[in-house]
Amino acid sequence: MSDITPVSTLALPVAIPALPAALAAPHPAARALQNDVTQAAGTLRAMQQRGRLQDDEADVAVVAYTAVVCTGVTAATTLQTAADWALQAPNAEVHSIAWARIPGHRDGVSEYCLTMAVSYQDPETGEYTGDTHHAAGPMAHVVVSSTDSEEPAAG
């Protein structure tokens, strides 16, 4: 059996490869994401139908972000890995960060996990998806001293 099937009966036949009997299934992560978003949206619709969501009291939104997960054996290496990733993805907009210390590959050893929810600009509108906090003014700076009491410098 040939894997080339003629598709035209013109004077010069055109041939394309025959399709395999079964097409590959979508990646399990794609199905899981679709299932999660579908269930979250269904819950939101149920809240609205049952009057549990009042327009003036609260907002609930379902947004699917890309999750970037950085792990390391120390907090410093995990943070450095996230910083290195951010340098390679300057167009990514970080919406939230979650930090966790999780059990490692053996007893008594922990690993650190930093998960960032990110989105990228829409190529047509230039807008980012989702909400991002923007401070109203300059951020306050906190100075941390390594000593409890400091004596003023003699002047």
Buried (B, 14 or more C-beta within 10 A) or exposed (E): EEEEEEEEEEEEEEEEEEEEEEEEEEEEEEEEBEEEEEEBEEEBEEBEEEEEBEEEEEEEEBEBBEEBEBBBEEEEBBBEBBEEBBEEBEEBBBBBEEEEEEEEEEEEEEBBBBBBBBBEEEEEEEEBBBEEEEEEEEEEEEEEEEEEEEEEEEE
